[in-house]
Amino acid sequence: MQQAQNLWNAALVKLRELVDADSFERYFAEIVPVTLDESRDTLILGVTSDLIAFWLSDNYGGVVEEALREVCDDSLEVVFESGHQLASLTTPAVRKRVEGDKDETSTATATAVAVEERPRPRVRSRESHDDHDGGDYNSNFPYRGDFSFDNFVVGNCNKICFAAAQAVSEKPGRAYNPLLIFGGVALGKTHLLQAIATNVIARKKRAKVQYVTSEEFVNQYVEALQSKKLGSFRRRFRSLDLLLIDDIQFFEGKVGSQEEFFHTFNALHNSHKQIVLASDRTPQQIAGLEQRLVSRFEWGLSAEMLPPDFETRLAILRNKQEKQQIKLSDEVMTLIANRIHSNIRNLESALTRLVMNISAFSDNMTVERAEMLLKDKFEQERKPTINIELIQRQVADHFDISRSDMMSKKRPRKIALPRMVAMYLSRKLTSDSLPAIGDAFNRNHATVIHAVDKVEQLMSADDSLRNSVSILKRDLES
């Protein structure tokens, strides 16, 4: 026990350098060293519950092992063991937090507070009332008049999503429940969600409708916990007729919020109330999403939104053109539709740039001039897609190791450094989340954060590493 205590005390000194002060006090000060099993190179650390043990292992296991490696020059596996008493907690701040005033929330809620990610800055939703038992529920709905079914251009790439969205708006709770629309960025998912909401409100003025992103749901949940208004939060969301949640991929890794949404989902579904979800990928592809939520999302209809084909892209441009006084020639419109194919946002951005140029210079827009003005956008469309697997292969080849070594538990410097470089480049060159990057390397998101910070620190002092990272970045982007 004393040996484990001494080792843990030394590791705590290092952990103070690796994590911010709030995370250290919130998560590490309450850990109790249990025993050091030298025969298995394992340090057992005690926590209060299975949920906290799971969350710490998943989110901070790599950081703790890194701290131990720094202080004992050896690789130790860390095991978090539940069932240890709160009396073992030694710091006044932790004892005050654990043993302080109790509110009306349950033990499960208190555990969710402990394991939820660090609270984000308080953000009030557009409909931020303490309760919604009375009054005009939809008075502050974030309505966008241009996001309607009439303004949505239907093509082969999205006709199933469009038909499903219309059916849900006409018979909420009876057509497809839940309805999940998934696909890449800027393809029209948010447009359809808002079209459903506004159509339901138009049909039934007193319908209780809430559109939020998953990030806003998490923010409101954390705020309700902090302000001890969880009951009001639950009444508001569980009394809805229609709940629309955008970007559900941001639920990944947020254990407490997933737990809360799971019960909200069940309450609405059991009451035959409509749930509509949008994501940039399928639920099965969202790392860190609980299996029971994945199962719930599959109860209804999942429809994929694909990138628009040429005919749909041209129709979108013509639809946008109708609302503008300045018109482009058919040749220029065809050029844009041919050369920009990734998403609708880029199409609209290209159109806006040309229209603004005509407005500013009162000049004719020829195909040649459009080519020149949109050169950067056209080049961006030609760039290869950079993903984590490509980065792993490039980095492995550069440092002369195998990709399987990079994803293994091996920790010698010749493998650990390339692994950290690959994590750093994955964070800088892809839009993947921290949990998704960690999952690709068989690590957790805290390890990715540490790797990014470590590589930046090493590059500032090591010209050779800085040049290697620069070469890799250039090759990947070329």
C-alpha positions in Angstrom: 0.0 0.0 0.0 2.8 2.4 0.9 4.6 1.7 -2.3 1.5 2.4 -4.3 0.9 5.6 -2.3 4.5 6.9 -2.9 4.2 6.1 -6.6 0.8 7.8 -6.9 2.1 10.9 -5.0 4.9 11.3 -7.5 2.5 10.8 -10.4 0.2 13.5 -9.0 3.0 16.0 -9.3 3.4 15.1 -13.0 -0.3 15.1 -13.6 -0.5 18.7 -12.4 1.6 19.6 -15.4 -0.3 17.4 -17.9 -3.9 18.6 -17.1 -5.4 21.9 -16.2 -6.0 22.7 -12.5 -9.8 22.3 -12.7 -9.6 18.8 -14.2 -6.9 17.8 -11.7 -9.0 18.8 -8.7 -12.2 17.4 -10.2 -11.0 14.0 -11.2 -7.6 13.1 -9.8 -7.6 14.5 -6.2 -10.2 11.9 -5.2 -8.4 8.8 -6.5 -7.1 6.4 -3.9 -4.0 4.3 -4.6 -4.9 0.7 -3.7 -1.9 -1.5 -4.5 1.0 -2.0 -6.9 1.1 -5.4 -8.5 4.7 -5.7 -9.7 4.2 -9.2 -11.0 1.7 -7.8 -13.6 3.2 -4.3 -13.9 -0.2 -2.9 -12.7 -1.2 0.0 -10.5 -4.7 -0.3 -9.0 -6.4 3.0 -8.2 -9.6 3.2 -6.2 -12.7 5.3 -7.1 -16.2 5.3 -5.7 -18.3 3.7 -8.5 -18.2 1.6 -11.7 -19.3 4.6 -13.7 -16.5 6.8 -12.6 -14.0 3.9 -13.0 -15.1 3.4 -16.6 -15.1 7.1 -17.4 -11.6 7.7 -16.0 -10.2 4.7 -17.8 -11.7 5.7 -21.1 -10.9 9.4 -20.9 -7.7 9.8 -18.8 -6.1 6.3 -18.6 -3.5 7.2 -21.2 -2.6 10.4 -19.4 -2.2 8.7 -16.0 0.0 6.0 -17.6 2.1 8.7 -19.2 2.6 10.4 -15.8 3.6 7.1 -14.3 6.0 6.4 -17.1 7.7 9.8 -16.4 8.2 9.2 -12.7 9.2 5.5 -12.7 10.8 5.0 -16.1 8.7 1.9 -16.6 5.4 1.1 -18.3 2.6 0.4 -15.9 -0.9 -0.5 -16.7 -3.5 1.4 -14.7 -6.7 -0.3 -13.5 -9.4 1.8 -11.8 -11.3 -0.2 -9.2 -14.7 0.8 -7.9 -16.2 0.4 -4.4 -13.9 2.6 -2.3 -15.3 4.8 0.4 -15.7 8.6 0.2 -13.8 8.8 3.5 -10.7 7.9 1.6 -10.8 11.3 -0.2 -8.2 13.5 1.2 -8.5 17.0 -0.2 -10.8 19.5 1.5 -12.1 20.7 -1.9 -13.1 17.2 -2.9 -14.6 16.4 0.5 -16.6 19.6 0.4 -17.9 18.8 -3.1 -18.8 15.2 -2.3 -20.2 15.7 1.2 -21.7 19.2 0.8 -25.3 20.2 0.5 -27.5 17.7 -1.4 -30.2 18.7 -3.8 -33.3 16.9 -5.0 -31.4 15.0 -7.6 -30.8 11.3 -7.4 -27.5 9.5 -6.7 -27.4 8.7 -10.4 -27.6 12.4 -11.2 -24.8 13.1 -8.8 -22.7 10.5 -10.5 -23.4 12.1 -13.9 -22.1 15.4 -12.6 -18.9 13.7 -11.6 -18.3 12.0 -14.9 -19.6 14.6 -17.3 -17.0 16.4 -19.3 -15.8 19.7 -17.9 -18.8 22.1 -18.0 -18.8 24.3 -21.0 -19.5 28.1 -20.6 -23.1 28.7 -19.8 -25.1 29.0 -23.0 -28.8 29.7 -22.8 -30.9 28.3 -25.6 -33.1 30.5 -27.8 -36.0 29.3 -25.7 -34.4 29.6 -22.2 -37.3 29.7 -19.7 -37.2 28.0 -16.4 -40.4 26.1 -17.3 -42.7 25.8 -20.2 -45.9 24.7 -18.5 -47.7 27.8 -19.8 -47.5 30.6 -22.4 -46.6 30.5 -26.0 -44.1 27.7 -26.2 -42.9 28.4 -29.7 -42.6 32.2 -29.5 -38.8 32.0 -29.5 -38.3 29.1 -32.0 -35.2 29.8 -34.1 -37.2 30.1 -37.3 -35.4 30.5 -40.7 -37.9 31.5 -43.3 -35.7 30.2 -46.1 -35.5 26.7 -44.6 -38.8 25.4 -45.9 -40.0 22.5 -48.0 -40.8 24.8 -50.8 -37.2 26.1 -50.9 -35.6 22.6 -50.8 -34.3 21.4 -54.1 -35.1 17.7 -54.5 -32.8 15.3 -56.5 -31.9 11.7 -56.5 -29.4 12.4 -53.8 -32.0 13.5 -51.2 -35.5 12.5 -52.4 -35.9 9.8 -49.7 -34.9 12.2 -46.9 -37.2 14.8 -48.3 -40.2 12.4 -48.6 -39.6 11.1 -45.0 -39.3 14.6 -43.6 -42.6 15.6 -45.3 -44.3 12.5 -44.0 -43.1 13.2 -40.4 -44.3 16.9 -40.6 -47.8 15.8 -41.7 -48.2 12.9 -39.2 -45.7 13.5 -36.3 -45.3 10.5 -34.0 -47.0 8.1 -36.5 -44.9 8.1 -39.7 -41.3 7.4 -38.8 -40.3 7.7 -35.2 -37.5 8.4 -34.8 -36.4 9.8 -38.1 -32.6 10.0 -38.5 -31.1 11.9 -41.4 -27.3 11.4 -41.8 -24.7 12.6 -44.3 -21.8 14.9 -44.9 -21.6 18.6 -44.0 -23.7 21.2 -45.8 -25.9 18.8 -47.7 -29.3 20.1 -46.3 -29.9 18.2 -43.1 -30.5 21.3 -41.0 -32.8 22.7 -43.7 -35.0 19.6 -43.5 -35.1 19.6 -39.7 -36.2 23.2 -39.6 -38.7 22.6 -42.5 -40.3 19.8 -40.4 -40.5 22.1 -37.3 -42.0 25.1 -39.1 -44.5 22.9 -41.0 -45.7 21.3 -37.7 -46.0 24.7 -36.0 -48.0 26.0 -39.0 -50.4 23.1 -38.8 -50.8 23.2 -35.0 -50.0 26.5 -33.4 -50.0 25.1 -29.9 -47.6 22.3 -30.6 -44.6 22.2 -28.4 -41.6 22.1 -30.7 -37.9 22.3 -29.8 -35.0 22.5 -32.2 -31.5 22.3 -30.6 -28.1 21.0 -31.5 -26.7 18.2 -29.3 -24.1 20.7 -28.0 -26.9 23.0 -26.9 -28.7 20.1 -25.2 -25.4 19.3 -23.3 -24.9 22.9 -22.3 -28.5 23.2 -21.0 -28.2 19.9 -19.2 -25.0 21.0 -17.5 -26.5 24.4 -16.6 -29.6 22.7 -15.1 -27.3 20.5 -12.9 -25.2 23.5 -11.8 -28.3 25.6 -11.0 -30.2 22.7 -9.5 -33.0 23.0 -12.0 -32.9 19.5 -13.4 -36.6 19.0 -12.8 -37.5 22.1 -15.0 -35.1 20.9 -17.7 -36.8 17.5 -17.8 -40.3 18.8 -17.8 -39.4 21.1 -20.7 -37.9 18.4 -22.9 -40.2 15.5 -21.9 -43.4 17.4 -22.5 -42.6 18.2 -26.2 -44.7 17.2 -29.2 -41.7 17.4 -31.5 -38.0 17.3 -30.5 -35.4 17.9 -33.3 -31.7 17.4 -32.4 -29.0 18.4 -34.9 -25.4 17.1 -35.0 -25.9 14.2 -32.6 -22.3 13.1 -33.3 -21.3 15.6 -30.6 -22.9 13.3 -27.9 -19.9 11.0 -28.3 -18.0 10.6 -25.1 -20.5 12.6 -23.0 -21.7 9.9 -20.6 -24.0 12.0 -18.4 -25.7 13.7 -21.3 -26.2 10.5 -23.1 -27.9 9.0 -20.0 -30.2 12.1 -19.8 -31.0 12.0 -23.5 -31.7 8.2 -23.3 -34.5 8.8 -20.7 -35.8 11.8 -22.6 -36.0 9.7 -25.8 -37.9 7.0 -24.0 -40.3 9.4 -22.4 -41.2 11.0 -25.7 -41.3 7.8 -27.7 -43.5 6.1 -25.2 -45.9 9.0 -25.5 -45.9 8.8 -29.3 -44.2 12.1 -29.6 -42.0 12.7 -32.7 -38.2 12.7 -32.5 -36.0 13.8 -35.4 -32.2 13.5 -35.4 -29.4 14.6 -37.8 -25.8 13.4 -37.9 -22.8 13.5 -40.1 -22.5 9.7 -39.9 -24.5 6.6 -38.9 -25.0 6.0 -35.2 -22.8 2.9 -35.5 -19.9 5.1 -36.7 -20.1 7.5 -33.8 -17.3 6.5 -31.4 -18.3 6.7 -27.7 -22.0 6.5 -28.3 -23.7 4.0 -25.9 -25.1 0.9 -27.6 -28.5 1.3 -26.1 -28.8 4.8 -27.8 -27.6 3.3 -31.1 -30.4 0.7 -30.7 -33.0 3.4 -30.0 -31.9 5.4 -33.1 -32.5 2.3 -35.3 -36.2 1.9 -34.2 -37.5 4.2 -36.9 -36.1 5.2 -40.3 -32.5 6.2 -41.1 -32.1 8.0 -44.4 -28.8 9.1 -46.0 -28.3 12.5 -47.6 -25.8 12.1 -50.4 -23.7 14.9 -52.1 -25.8 16.5 -54.9 -25.3 15.2 -58.5 -24.7 17.7 -61.3 -28.4 18.2 -62.1 -29.3 18.9 -58.5 -26.3 21.3 -58.1 -27.4 23.2 -61.2 -31.0 23.3 -59.9 -29.8 24.6 -56.5 -27.8 27.4 -58.2 -30.8 28.4 -60.4 -33.1 28.4 -57.3 -30.7 30.7 -55.5 -30.4 32.9 -58.6 -34.1 33.5 -58.8 -33.9 35.5 -55.6 -31.2 37.8 -56.9 -31.4 40.8 -59.2 -28.1 40.0 -60.9 -28.1 37.0 -63.2 -25.3 34.8 -64.3 -25.2 33.2 -67.8 -26.0 29.5 -68.2 -22.4 28.9 -69.2 -21.1 30.3 -65.8 -23.7 28.4 -63.9 -22.8 25.2 -65.6 -19.1 25.9 -64.8 -19.8 26.2 -61.1 -22.1 23.1 -61.0 -19.4 21.1 -62.9 -16.4 22.1 -60.7 -17.9 22.4 -57.2 -19.4 19.1 -56.1 -18.6 18.6 -52.4 -21.5 20.4 -50.7 -24.3 23.0 -51.1 -22.6 25.6 -48.9 -19.6 25.8 -51.3 -22.0 26.1 -54.3 -23.8 29.1 -52.7 -20.5 30.7 -51.6 -19.2 30.6 -55.2 -22.4 32.0 -56.6 -22.3 34.8 -54.0 -18.7 35.7 -54.8 -19.4 36.2 -58.5 -22.6 38.2 -57.9 -20.8 40.5 -55.5 -18.0 41.0 -58.0 -20.5 42.0 -60.7 -22.2 44.3 -58.2 -18.9 46.0 -57.2 -17.4 46.4 -60.7 -20.5 46.5 -63.0 -18.7 44.1 -65.3 -19.9 41.2 -67.3 -19.1 37.8 -65.8 -17.5 35.6 -68.5 -16.5 32.0 -68.0 -12.8 33.1 -68.0 -13.4 35.7 -65.3 -15.3 33.2 -63.2 -12.5 30.7 -63.6 -10.1 33.3 -62.2 -12.3 34.5 -59.3 -13.1 30.9 -58.2 -9.6 29.5 -58.7 -9.1 28.8 -55.0 -12.4 27.1 -54.6 -11.8 24.9 -57.7 -8.4 23.9 -56.4 -9.9 23.0 -53.0 -12.4 20.7 -54.7 -9.5 18.8 -56.4 -7.6 18.2 -53.1 -7.7 14.6 -51.9 -9.6 13.8 -48.8 -7.3 13.6 -45.8 -8.4 11.0 -43.3 -6.9 9.3 -40.2 -6.0 6.1 -42.0 -4.0 8.0 -44.7 -2.2 10.0 -42.0 -1.3 6.8 -40.1 0.2 5.2 -43.3 2.1 8.3 -44.3 3.6 8.8 -40.8 4.4 5.1 -40.4 6.3 5.1 -43.8 8.1 8.3 -42.8 9.4 6.9 -39.5 9.9 3.4 -40.9 7.5 1.6 -38.6 4.4 -0.5 -39.3 0.9 1.0 -38.9 0.0 -1.9 -36.6 2.8 -0.8 -34.3 1.4 2.7 -34.2 -2.0 1.3 -33.1 -0.6 -1.1 -30.5 0.1 -0.7 -26.8 3.9 -0.6 -27.4 5.6 2.5 -25.9 9.3 2.7 -26.9 10.2 6.2 -28.2 10.6 5.0 -31.8 6.9 4.1 -31.8 5.5 6.5 -29.3 6.8 9.6 -31.1 5.4 8.7 -34.5 2.1 7.8 -32.9 1.9 11.3 -31.3 2.9 12.9 -34.6 0.1 11.0 -36.3 -2.4 12.1 -33.6 -1.2 15.7 -34.0 -1.7 15.7 -37.7 -5.1 14.0 -37.4 -6.2 16.8 -35.1 -4.9 19.5 -37.4 -5.8 18.1 -40.8 -9.1 16.4 -40.3 -12.5 17.4 -38.9 -12.7 14.2 -36.7 -13.4 14.7 -33.0 -11.0 13.9 -30.2 -12.8 10.7 -29.3 -12.9 9.6 -32.9 -9.1 10.2 -33.3 -8.4 8.4 -30.0 -10.6 5.4 -31.1 -8.6 5.2 -34.4 -5.4 4.7 -32.3 -7.0 2.5 -29.6 -6.6 5.4 -27.2 -8.9 7.9 -25.5 -9.4 11.6 -26.2 -7.2 12.8 -23.3 -4.3 10.9 -24.8 -4.8 12.8 -28.1 -4.9 16.1 -26.2 -1.6 15.2 -24.5 -0.1 14.1 -27.9 -1.0 17.4 -29.6 0.5 19.5 -26.7 3.6 17.3 -26.6 4.3 17.5 -30.3 3.9 21.3 -30.3 6.3 21.5 -27.4 8.9 19.2 -29.0 8.7 21.0 -32.3 9.5 24.3 -30.7 12.9 22.9 -29.5 13.7 20.3 -32.2 14.3 21.5 -35.7 14.5 18.0 -37.1 11.1 17.0 -35.8 9.6 20.3 -36.9 10.9 19.7 -40.5 9.6 16.1 -40.4 6.1 17.3 -39.4 6.2 20.1 -42.1 7.2 17.6 -44.8 4.4 15.2 -43.8 1.9 18.0 -43.7 2.9 19.2 -47.2 2.8 15.6 -48.6 -0.6 15.0 -47.2 -2.1 18.3 -48.5 -0.5 18.0 -52.0 
